[in-house]
């Protein structure tokens, strides 16, 4: 890919495969890219913008960042994101939300839920039919195990998921890309020098599973891919259990 490293070109090829496999981007789409300011969403925005220049499917991009009254280690300075958006050449929006209750308390679930809700409202208001999120392969794998281990259900993040009777479609173009590859790309282009990780960015269960997968990987190098593929390879003839 012109102007990018080999890592960037590799990620772009994975994005292209995901787009083809799951029909993520179509001609005429207007896509709102949710940008937290972390390495994943910034990588997604940068590579989708590059793809927009030569893709046969003509689509629009709008970047959106949700600000809140919660100040943590992961907060990103507005000027930093504004410069990235303008250098990238995309339209952008900043939206503010309040998270603290009357007791000045907030938790990760409430924060995530409100940010997602605001993203959907922003997308609808701007006439966007799709919302692109920066979830990668590791996010999907960890979510699969979280739901299995701690919720007792088989479910995960879909690369493409329709909401509100199809009015909004969530897409995850980084679904084939591992986090370590995104981290390498972000380092190569200088993002990691300016990004701080949220102190609350991962709950304890997700951190535990991240380490669990890393440990299993020593014995089974393909464990991530195996978990990722398993959701699409359910053998229904061998599942006939009833709830206790």
LOGU-911653 format. One record per residue: residue number from 1; residue in three letters; x, y, z of N, C-alpha, C in turn. Coordinates in steps of 0.001 Angstrom, whole numbers, plus 524288, in hexadecimal, padded with zeros to 5 digits. Layout:
% residues N
    k    r   n_c1   n_c2   n_c3  ca_c1  ca_c2  ca_c3   c_c1   c_c2   c_c3
  NUM  Ala      X      Y      Z      X      Y      Z      X      Y      Z
...
***
This chain:
% residues 244
    k    r   n_c1   n_c2   n_c3  ca_c1  ca_c2  ca_c3   c_c1   c_c2   c_c3
    1  Unk  8034F  7FB57  80000  80000  80000  80000  80374  804DD  80000
    2  Unk  8026D  8086E  7FC96  805A9  80D13  7FC0D  80584  8104E  80112
    3  Unk  80A25  811BD  8031A  80A76  81511  807AA  80A18  81231  80CCE
    4  Unk  80991  80D07  80CBB  8092F  80A10  8118F  80D6E  805E2  811D2
    5  Unk  80E45  80403  81680  8120C  7FFE6  81766  80FC2  7FAA7  815A9
    6  Unk  81309  7F68F  815EA  8112A  7F14A  814B9  80CDE  7EFAB  8187A
    7  Unk  80D53  7F161  81D58  8094B  7F020  82132  80414  7F295  81FA7
    8  Unk  80445  7F777  81DED  7FF82  7FA13  81C36  7FD15  7F75F  81791
    9  Unk  8004B  7F5B4  813EC  7FE58  7F2F1  80F53  7FBFC  7EDAE  810D6
   10  Unk  7FE78  7EB0A  8149A  7FC6E  7E608  81674  7F70E  7E6BE  818F1
   11  Unk  7F685  7EAB5  81C54  7F17D  7EBB8  81EDF  7ED62  7ED1A  81AD0
   12  Unk  7EEEF  7F041  816F5  7EB41  7F1C6  812DB  7E93C  7ED0D  80FD9
   13  Unk  7ECB9  7E939  80EE6  7EB12  7E480  80C19  7E731  7E161  80F5C
   14  Unk  7E807  7E14D  81483  7E463  7DE9E  8180A  7DF23  7E16F  81830
   15  Unk  7DF48  7E692  81821  7DA6C  7E9A1  817E5  7D781  7E860  812DA
   16  Unk  7DA6D  7E81D  80E8A  7D7FB  7E6DF  80985  7D558  7E190  80986
   17  Unk  7D7DA  7DDBC  80BF0  7D58C  7D87C  80C3C  7D09E  7D889  80F8C
   18  Unk  7D0C4  7DB69  813EF  7CC27  7DBC9  81748  7C79F  7DE71  8146E
   19  Unk  7C8E6  7E28D  81184  7C4DA  7E548  80E81  7C24C  7E199  80A9E
   20  Unk  7C580  7DE7B  80802  7C37D  7DAD1  80420  7C068  7D65D  806A7
   21  Unk  7C27F  7D42D  80ADF  7BFFC  7CFAC  80D61  7BABF  7D10B  80FD7
   22  Unk  7BA5D  7D5BE  81210  7B5A8  7D72B  814FF  7B291  7DBA7  8128E
   23  Unk  7B423  7DD42  80DDD  7B15D  7E179  80B2D  7B0F7  7E656  80EAB
   24  Unk  7B56E  7E808  810AB  7B575  7EC40  8147F  7B4AC  7F1A8  81219
   25  Unk  7B6DA  7F281  80D7D  7B676  7F7A7  80B02  7B44B  7F6FF  80587
   26  Unk  7B03E  7FA24  8045C  7ADA8  7F9DD  7FF4B  7AD82  7FF49  7FCCC
   27  Unk  7ACB1  7FF48  7F7C7  7AC73  80434  7F4E3  7A818  807A4  7F717
   28  Unk  7A961  80C8C  7F830  7A583  81037  7FA2B  7A525  81080  80014
   29  Unk  7A83D  80D63  802DA  7A81C  80D83  80895  7AA0D  812BC  80AB0
   30  Unk  7A7A4  8145E  80EED  7A9B7  818B6  81203  7AAFF  81674  8175A
   31  Unk  7AFFD  81661  818BC  7B1D6  81378  81D44  7B3CF  8172B  8217F
   32  Unk  7B1A6  8169A  82627  7B399  8196A  82AB0  7B7A9  81600  82D62
   33  Unk  7BC6F  817F8  82DE7  7C09E  8150D  8307B  7C100  816F7  83619
   34  Unk  7BFEF  81375  839CA  7C066  814DE  83F43  7C61B  81503  840DF
   35  Unk  7C800  819A0  84250  7CD8F  81A4D  84395  7CE1C  81B9F  8495B
   36  Unk  7D006  817E4  84C54  7D0EA  818C6  851E6  7D5E0  81BEF  852C0
   37  Unk  7D981  81B75  84F15  7DE9F  81DE4  84FA7  7E2CF  819E3  850CF
   38  Unk  7E13D  814EB  85133  7E4F9  810B8  8520C  7E73B  80EC3  84CF1
   39  Unk  7EAFA  80B3C  84D5B  7EDCB  8094F  848C5  7EA39  8068B  844E4
   40  Unk  7E646  803B0  846DB  7E2ED  8008B  8436C  7DF83  803FF  83FEE
   41  Unk  7DCC1  807AB  84256  7D938  80AFB  83F4A  7DC2A  80EAB  83BB1
   42  Unk  7E0BD  8108D  83D66  7E3CD  81405  83A0B  7E610  8110E  83564
   43  Unk  7E7B7  80C37  8364A  7E9A1  808EB  831FC  7E53A  807E8  82E20
   44  Unk  7E0A2  806AD  8301D  7DC24  805AE  82CB4  7DAE3  80A75  82966
   45  Unk  7DAA4  80F01  82BD9  7D961  813CA  828FA  7DD66  814D5  824B8
   46  Unk  7E254  8145D  82608  7E684  8159D  82248  7E65B  811F2  81D8D
   47  Unk  7E57C  80CE4  81E8A  7E58F  80923  81A3D  7E07D  80933  81715
   48  Unk  7DC1B  80A69  81989  7D743  80B07  81687  7D796  80FDC  8130E
   49  Unk  7D9FB  813F8  8150E  7DAA2  818BA  811EE  7DE15  817AA  80D2A
   50  Unk  7E241  8149C  80DEA  7E5A5  81333  8098B  7E2B6  80FDD  80594
   51  Unk  7DFA8  80C31  8078F  7DC97  808BF  8041C  7D891  80BE6  80101
   52  Unk  7D67B  80FD3  80359  7D285  8131C  800D4  7D48E  81593  7FBC8
   53  Unk  7D9AA  81670  7FB83  7DBF8  81918  7F70B  7DBEE  815C1  7F21C
   54  Unk  7DC0C  8107D  7F2C8  7DC78  80D2A  7EE21  7D852  808E3  7EDCF
   55  Unk  7D521  80873  7F1BC  7D133  80448  7F1C5  7CD37  80507  7ED5B
   56  Unk  7CBC3  800D5  7EAAF  7C7AC  80137  7E6AB  7C25F  8028E  7E8FF
   57  Unk  7C19A  80120  7EDE9  7BCCE  802A3  7F0A9  7BD7F  80824  7F2CF
   58  Unk  7BA2F  80BB1  7F12D  7BA92  8111B  7F2E8  7B798  811C7  7F80C
   59  Unk  7BA5E  81385  7FC1D  7B7E8  81432  80130  7BA06  81910  803E2
   60  Unk  7B6F8  81B19  80788  7B87C  81FB5  80A87  7BA21  81E1E  80FFD
   61  Unk  7BD97  82138  81258  7BF57  8204B  817B2  7BE79  8252F  81B00
   62  Unk  7BC9C  82458  81FC0  7BC3E  8287C  823A5  7BE75  82649  828B7
   63  Unk  7C207  82918  82B2C  7C445  8275B  83023  7C145  829DF  8349C
   64  Unk  7C078  826E9  838C5  7BDBE  82905  83D50  7C080  82766  84252
   65  Unk  7C145  82B2D  845C1  7C3A0  82A1E  84AE1  7BFD6  82BED  84F11
   66  Unk  7BEF0  82889  852EB  7BB5B  829C6  8572B  7BE76  82B95  85BE7
   67  Unk  7BDA3  8307A  85D72  7C01C  8329A  86225  7BC75  831D8  866CA
   68  Unk  7BEB2  83195  86B68  7BB6B  8310A  87012  7BDC4  83404  874A3
   69  Unk  7BAD9  83411  87909  7BCC1  8369C  87DC5  7C04A  83301  880EA
   70  Unk  7C134  82E3B  87EEC  7C4B9  82A8D  8817B  7CA3F  82B6A  87F6F
   71  Unk  7CDC7  82CD8  882DB  7D336  82DB3  88158  7D67F  82931  8836C
   72  Unk  7D89E  82612  87FDA  7DBBE  82196  88177  7E0B3  82164  87E34
   73  Unk  7E3D1  81D45  87F01  7E8C8  81CC4  87C3F  7E82C  81C5C  87666
   74  Unk  7E37E  81AEA  8749E  7E2B0  81A2E  86F0A  7E083  81EF4  86C47
   75  Unk  7DFAB  82339  86F2E  7DD76  827E5  86CC3  7E153  82A2D  868CF
   76  Unk  7DF45  82BCE  86471  7E28C  82DDD  8603C  7E164  833A3  85F80
   77  Unk  7E56E  836B7  85EF0  7E4B8  83C4F  85E53  7E1FB  83D77  85927
   78  Unk  7DE1C  840E3  85950  7DB05  84225  854AF  7DE6A  8443D  85045
   79  Unk  7E246  84760  85196  7E5B1  8499F  84D91  7E8BE  84563  84AB6
   80  Unk  7EA4C  84147  84D95  7ED25  83CE4  84B45  7E9CB  83A39  84722
   81  Unk  7E4E9  83909  84881  7E172  8366C  844C7  7DFF4  83A01  84040
   82  Unk  7DF16  83EF5  84163  7DDB1  842AA  83D3B  7E1F4  842D4  8390F
   83  Unk  7E6D3  842EB  83ACB  7EB2E  84301  83710  7EB49  83DFF  833CA
   84  Unk  7EA75  83984  8364F  7EA64  83495  8336C  7E5F5  83489  82F71
   85  Unk  7E158  83634  8310A  7DCDC  83646  82D75  7DDEB  839CE  828C9
   86  Unk  7E00D  83E64  829D3  7E107  84217  82592  7E57E  84042  82211
   87  Unk  7E991  83E00  82465  7EDE3  83BE5  82140  7EC09  83751  81DE9
   88  Unk  7E860  83431  82010  7E647  82FB2  81D36  7E281  83167  818F7
   89  Unk  7E027  835FA  819A5  7DCA5  8380A  815AC  7D71C  835EE  81604
   90  Unk  7D53B  834F6  81ACC  7CFE5  8330B  81B76  7CC9F  83715  81E60
   91  Unk  7C789  836FD  81D46  7C3E3  83A08  82072  7C3DA  837AE  825EB
   92  Unk  7C2CA  83AE6  829D9  7C2DF  838C9  82F28  7BEFF  83BAD  832A8
   93  Unk  7BD82  83902  836D7  7B9F1  83B1F  83ABC  7BBE0  839AD  8402D
   94  Unk  7BB57  83D61  843CD  7BC37  83C4D  8494B  7B6FC  83CBA  84C17
   95  Unk  7B5C0  838E9  84F4D  7B0E7  838ED  85249  7B22D  83867  85810
   96  Unk  7AF66  83B58  85B5C  7B051  83B24  860F9  7ABDA  83856  863BB
   97  Unk  7AD4C  83523  867A3  7A969  83272  86ACC  7AAEE  832E1  87088
   98  Unk  7A711  8324C  873F8  7A7FB  8323A  87998  7A746  82CA7  87B8A
   99  Unk  7AB14  82ACC  87E85  7AAFD  8256A  88060  7AA1E  824E7  88639
  100  Unk  7ABDD  828B9  88940  7AB7E  82846  88EE9  7A5DA  828C4  890CF
  101  Unk  7A464  82588  89495  79F40  82603  896F4  79F8A  82A08  89B5C
  102  Unk  79B3E  82AA0  89E49  79B10  82EA9  8A258  79F06  82DA7  8A6B8
  103  Unk  7A0C9  828CD  8A734  7A4B5  82774  8AB22  7AA46  8279C  8A903
  104  Unk  7AAD0  829B3  8A444  7AFE4  82A31  8A1BC  7B26A  824DE  8A0C7
  105  Unk  7AF32  820F1  89F83  7B12E  81BB9  89E7E  7B012  81A28  898DA
  106  Unk  7B36D  816D0  896CC  7B2BE  814ED  89174  7B5A3  80FBD  8910E
  107  Unk  7B3DD  80C62  88D6F  7B6B9  8077D  88C99  7B79D  806BE  886C6
  108  Unk  7BAD6  802D1  88567  7BC67  801FE  87FF5  7B7BD  800A4  87C7A
  109  Unk  7B410  7FD7A  87E88  7AF8E  7FBFF  87B68  7AC4B  800C6  87A03
  110  Unk  7AB46  80420  87DE8  7A815  808CF  87D0E  7AAC5  80C7B  87931
  111  Unk  7AFDF  80CF8  879BE  7B2EB  81049  87633  7B28A  80E45  8709E
  112  Unk  7B383  80937  86FE0  7B361  806E1  86AAA  7ADF8  80733  8683B
  113  Unk  7A9F9  80622  86B54  7A495  8062E  86955  7A30E  80B94  8676B
  114  Unk  7A45B  80F9A  86A6C  7A2F1  814EE  868F5  7A5FF  816DD  8643C
  115  Unk  7AAE9  81561  863E3  7ADFA  816E3  85F53  7ABC6  81464  85A5F
  116  Unk  7AA63  80F60  85ACD  7A835  80C9C  8564E  7A2F9  80F02  854A7
  117  Unk  79FB1  8102D  85877  79A9A  8129A  85764  79B48  817D2  8548D
  118  Unk  79F0E  81AE9  85658  7A005  81FFF  853E0  7A222  81F5C  84E5F
  119  Unk  7A56A  81B66  84D85  7A75F  81A53  8483D  7A2E4  81924  84484
  120  Unk  79F34  815DE  8463D  79ACD  81479  842E5  7976C  81944  841A5
  121  Unk  79680  81C77  84590  79360  82136  844B9  79622  824E6  840EB
  122  Unk  79B47  82556  84185  79E4E  828B3  83E05  79E24  826A5  83874
  123  Unk  79EAF  82188  837DC  79E7D  81F1D  832B0  7993A  82030  8301A
  124  Unk  79511  81F72  83303  78FD0  82045  830E2  78F0B  825FC  82F55
  125  Unk  790F8  82990  832A8  7905E  82F24  83191  7936E  830EB  82CD4
  126  Unk  797BE  82E37  82BA0  79AFC  82FA7  8272A  79998  82C94  82239
  127  Unk  7959F  82947  822AA  79409  8262C  81E24  797B6  821BC  81CE7
  128  Unk  79A9E  81FEE  820D8  79E37  81B84  8200C  79B3B  81661  820B2
  129  Unk  79C23  812C6  81D31  79984  80DB4  81D8E  79CD1  80990  82037
  130  Unk  7A1E5  80AD4  82110  7A555  80715  823A3  7A8C3  809CA  827AB
  131  Unk  7AA14  806D2  82BC1  7ADAC  808A8  82FCD  7B237  804D8  83003
  132  Unk  7B6E8  806BF  82F06  7BB9B  80373  82F12  7BE48  803E3  8345D
  133  Unk  7BF3A  7FF63  836D0  7C1D0  7FF38  83BE7  7C70E  7FC74  83B6C
  134  Unk  7CAAB  7FDD0  83EE0  7CFFF  7FBE4  83E75  7D11B  7F6C7  8413C
  135  Unk  7CD19  7F395  84222  7CE07  7EE83  844AD  7D12C  7EAEF  84118
  136  Unk  7D513  7E873  8434D  7D880  7E50F  84049  7D797  7DF55  841AA
  137  Unk  7DACE  7DBE8  83F78  7DA29  7D647  8402A  7DA6D  7D4AC  845E4
  138  Unk  7DE15  7D6F8  848D1  7DE9D  7D5A4  84E5A  7D9C3  7D73D  8516F
  139  Unk  7D785  7DBC6  85030  7D2B1  7DD74  852CA  7CE5B  7D976  85207
  140  Unk  7CDDD  7D790  84D39  7C9B9  7D3D4  84BF5  7CA91  7CEA6  84EC2
  141  Unk  7CF67  7CCD8  84ED7  7D0B5  7C7ED  85176  7CFB0  7C84E  85754
  142  Unk  7D183  7CC94  859B6  7D0C3  7CD46  85F56  7CB00  7CDBF  860B7
  143  Unk  7C7F7  7D065  85D70  7C261  7D0EB  85E69  7BFA7  7CBA2  85E10
  144  Unk  7C154  7C868  85A57  7BF23  7C323  859D7  7BFE8  7C00E  85EE2
  145  Unk  7C499  7C03B  8610D  7C5BB  7BD5C  865D5  7C32C  7BFDC  86A9A
  146  Unk  7C2EB  7C505  86ABF  7C040  7C7B1  86F09  7BA91  7C5F2  86F67
  147  Unk  7B7EE  7C5DA  86AEB  7B26E  7C458  86ADD  7B1B2  7BE99  86C42
  148  Unk  7B55D  7BB56  86A8C  7B50F  7B5C4  86BBD  7B631  7B4B8  87183
  149  Unk  7BA6E  7B6F3  8737C  7BC20  7B5D7  878D1  7B8BE  7B88A  87CF0
  150  Unk  7B789  7BD89  87C06  7B519  7C0AA  8801E  7AF40  7C1A8  87F56
  151  Unk  7AD47  7C0C9  87A99  7A7AF  7C189  87994  7A4E1  7BC6F  8784E
  152  Unk  7A7DE  7B853  87736  7A581  7B34A  87606  7A29B  7B337  870E3
  153  Unk  7A4A3  7B626  86CFE  7A222  7B640  867D9  7A649  7B65A  8639A
  154  Unk  7A4BF  7B4A7  85EF1  7A848  7B4BC  85A77  7A6BE  7B952  856FF
  155  Unk  7A9D1  7BD72  8573A  7A8D3  7C228  8541F  7ADE3  7C542  853CF
  156  Unk  7AE04  7C8F5  85038  7B2BF  7CC15  84F9B  7B184  7D12A  84CCF
  157  Unk  7B588  7D431  84B74  7B4EE  7D8CC  84829  7B4C8  7D70F  8427D
  158  Unk  7B0E2  7D8A4  83F99  7B0A1  7D752  83A10  7B3A6  7DB4F  836D2
  159  Unk  7B65B  7D998  832B3  7B8DB  7DD52  82F29  7B4E5  7E115  82CAE
  160  Unk  7B026  7DF24  82BEB  7ABEC  7E26A  829DB  7A701  7E138  82CFB
  161  Unk  7A49A  7E550  82F0E  79FF9  7E48B  8324C  79C03  7E8D6  83147
  162  Unk  79762  7E753  82F9D  7933B  7EB1E  82E81  79035  7EC5E  83376
  163  Unk  78F1B  7F16C  83434  78C23  7F341  838B2  78789  7F697  836ED
  164  Unk  783A0  7F6F5  83A43  77F22  7FA53  8393E  77CAD  7F922  833F1
  165  Unk  77BAE  7F405  83320  77947  7F23A  82E35  77C77  7F3BF  8296B
  166  Unk  7819F  7F3B0  82A0D  7850D  7F4B6  8259E  78635  7FA70  82499
  167  Unk  7841B  7FDF5  827DD  78516  8038B  826FE  78AD0  804EE  827F5
  168  Unk  78D30  8023A  82BA3  792BD  802EC  82CC4  79559  7FD8F  82C9C
  169  Unk  799DC  7FD3A  82A03  79CD1  7F85A  829C9  7A22B  7F94A  82C37
  170  Unk  7A36D  7F649  83047  7A8A5  7F680  8328F  7AC50  7F329  82F40
  171  Unk  7B0D9  7F547  82DF3  7B4C7  7F23B  82B23  7B9EA  7F265  82E1B
  172  Unk  7BCC6  7EE0B  82DE7  7C1C4  7ED9D  8309C  7C5EB  7EBCF  82CAD
  173  Unk  7C7F2  7EF69  8298D  7CBA6  7EDFD  8255D  7D0D2  7EBB9  8274D
  174  Unk  7D21F  7EC6C  82C4C  7D70C  7EA57  82E67  7D660  7E4E0  830B0
  175  Unk  7D215  7E24D  82F83  7D0D7  7DD4A  83207  7D4D7  7D902  830EC
  176  Unk  7D7F2  7D970  82CC6  7DBE8  7D581  82B84  7E161  7D713  82D60
  177  Unk  7E1CB  7DB82  83006  7E6EB  7DDA8  8316C  7E7E6  7DD08  83749
  178  Unk  7EC70  7DAE3  838A6  7EDC6  7DA45  83E2C  7EFB0  7DF6F  8407A
  179  Unk  7EED7  7DFF8  84584  7F03B  7E4D1  84831  7F60D  7E60F  847BE
  180  Unk  7F968  7E217  847FE  7FF08  7E30B  847CA  8009D  7E582  84290
  181  Unk  7FDC5  7E42B  83E6B  7FEF0  7E66D  83944  7FD56  7EC23  83917
  182  Unk  7F8D5  7ED59  83B6C  7F70F  7F2C6  83BA3  7FACD  7F606  83EF0
  183  Unk  7FC8E  7F3D0  84345  8003C  7F692  846A4  8054B  7F7CF  843AF
  184  Unk  80724  7F40E  84090  80BE7  7F4E9  83D86  80B22  7F948  83992
  185  Unk  806AF  7F954  836F3  80592  7FD68  83319  80534  802C7  835BA
  186  Unk  80272  802F1  83A39  801D4  807E5  83D07  8071C  80A0A  83EC6
  187  Unk  80A98  8068C  84026  80FDE  8082E  841B4  812E5  80A3C  83D06
  188  Unk  81255  80795  8389E  8152B  80922  833E7  813A3  80E8C  831FA
  189  Unk  80EA8  80FE9  8328B  80CF3  81504  8308C  80C9C  81931  834CF
  190  Unk  80E4A  817C9  8398E  80ED4  81BB1  83DAC  80A27  81C88  84126
  191  Unk  80605  81955  840AA  80172  819FE  843F5  80299  818C7  849B1
  192  Unk  80592  8149E  84AAD  80647  812C2  85009  8091A  816B9  85382
  193  Unk  80C09  81A3B  85131  80ECA  81E29  85444  80AFB  8220B  856B9
  194  Unk  8064D  8227F  85462  8029C  82673  85624  7FDC2  8242D  858C6
  195  Unk  7FD32  81F01  85882  7F88A  81C7D  85AA7  7F9A9  81A5A  8600E
  196  Unk  7F62D  81B7B  863B6  7F68D  81926  868DF  7F214  81552  8698D
  197  Unk  7F339  810F6  86BFC  7EF50  80CE9  86CBD  7EBCF  80E42  8715A
  198  Unk  7E6C6  80D40  870CE  7E314  80E2F  874F9  7E44E  80ABE  879A6
  199  Unk  7E3FB  80D03  87E55  7E4E1  80A01  8830F  7E098  805EF  883D2
  200  Unk  7DC1A  806E2  88178  7D7B1  80352  8820A  7D63A  800C8  87CDF
  201  Unk  7D9FB  8007D  87948  7D8AE  7FECB  873FC  7D75D  7F906  873A9
  202  Unk  7D8FD  7F5E8  87781  7D7C6  7F05E  8776C  7D62C  7EE98  87CDC
  203  Unk  7D1C7  7EBCB  87D3C  7D046  7E9CA  8824A  7D3AD  7E51E  883A8
  204  Unk  7D35E  7E37B  88892  7D6DC  7DF64  88A79  7D602  7DA36  887AB
  205  Unk  7D117  7D900  88644  7D004  7D41D  88389  7D27E  7D40C  87E23
  206  Unk  7D236  7D870  87B6B  7D497  7D8B1  87639  7DA84  7D85C  87692
  207  Unk  7DCC8  7DADC  87A67  7E274  7DA83  87B21  7E410  7D4E3  87C48
  208  Unk  7E0EB  7D24D  87F90  7E212  7CCDD  880E6  7E1FF  7C96F  87C07
  209  Unk  7DDFC  7CA28  878B3  7DD8A  7C6EE  873FF  7E1D7  7C824  87017
  210  Unk  7E383  7CD02  86FF0  7E7DB  7CE69  86C77  7ECBA  7CB4D  86DF1
  211  Unk  7EDD1  7CB02  872FF  7F249  7C802  874DC  7F167  7C229  87425
  212  Unk  7EC90  7C071  874DC  7EB38  7BAED  87429  7EC48  7B932  86E89
  213  Unk  7EA8E  7BC58  86AD0  7EB59  7BB1D  86546  7F12C  7BB14  863F8
  214  Unk  7F3FF  7BED0  86622  7F9A1  7BF18  8652D  7FC59  7BA25  8671A
  215  Unk  7FA87  7B82D  86B8F  7FCD4  7B376  86DC3  7FB88  7AEAA  86A6A
  216  Unk  7F699  7AE3C  868BB  7F4F6  7A9CF  86577  7F7CC  7A9E8  86039
  217  Unk  7F8F9  7AE95  85E59  7FB8B  7AF44  8594C  800EA  7ACAB  85927
  218  Unk  8035A  7AC14  85DB6  80876  7A987  85DF1  80807  7A3CB  85C59
  219  Unk  803A4  7A161  85D9E  802D5  79BE0  85C42  7FFFE  79B4D  85713
  220  Unk  7FC87  79F10  855F2  7F975  79ED0  85118  7F9C7  7A413  84E51
  221  Unk  7FDA3  7A4D9  84AE0  7FE6A  7A9E5  84845  7F9B1  7ABD7  84539
  222  Unk  7F63D  7A84D  84391  7F1B1  7A9D4  8406C  7ECD0  7AABE  843B8
  223  Unk  7ED68  7AB36  848E1  7E8CF  7AB8B  84C4B  7E557  7B039  84AFD
  224  Unk  7E7A1  7B4B7  849B2  7E47A  7B953  84884  7E10D  7B86F  843B9
  225  Unk  7E37A  7B677  83FA7  7E08B  7B56F  83ADB  7DC6A  7B140  83BC2
  226  Unk  7DDB3  7AD50  83EDE  7D9F2  7A926  83FFB  7D524  7AB3D  842D1
  227  Unk  7D5FD  7AE9F  846B0  7D196  7B0F1  84986  7CE69  7B46D  845EA
  228  Unk  7D12B  7B78F  842C3  7CE81  7BB20  83F29  7CAF7  7B81C  83B62
  229  Unk  7CCFC  7B3D4  8394B  7CA0B  7B0D2  83571  7C599  7AD9E  837E3
  230  Unk  7C61C  7AC5E  83CE3  7C27B  7A8A8  83F54  7BCCD  7AA7F  83F31
  231  Unk  7BBF9  7AFA1  83FA5  7B6A4  7B1A6  83FB5  7B3DD  7B097  83A82
  232  Unk  7B6DA  7B087  83643  7B479  7AF95  8311B  7B478  7A9C9  82FA7
  233  Unk  7B681  7A683  83327  7B6E9  7A0EF  831E3  7B434  79D93  83618
  234  Unk  7AFB1  79F5F  837C1  7ACBA  79C8F  83BC4  7AA5E  79797  83969
  235  Unk  7AB50  7932D  83BE2  7A91F  78E32  83A20  7A40C  78D2C  83D22
  236  Unk  79FC7  78EE9  83AD0  79ABB  78EC6  83D77  79922  78932  83EF7
  237  Unk  79AC1  7855A  83BF0  7993E  77FE6  83D0E  79B8A  77E07  84244
  238  Unk  79FA0  780A6  84410  7A22D  77F05  848E8  7A0B1  78288  84D87
  239  Unk  79CD7  785F6  84CB1  79B06  7896F  850E6  7952C  788BB  8518C
  240  Unk  793AB  7864D  855D1  78E1D  7857B  856EA  78D33  78563  85CC4
  241  Unk  78F4A  78975  85F4C  78EF0  789C1  864FD  78AAB  78D8E  866A3
  242  Unk  78873  78CA1  86B21  78489  79024  86D57  786E1  792DB  87219
  243  Unk  784DA  79772  8732D  786C3  79A53  877C0  78541  7975F  87CAB
  244  Unk  788BA  797C7  880A6  7877C  79569  885B9  782E0  7983A  8883F
***
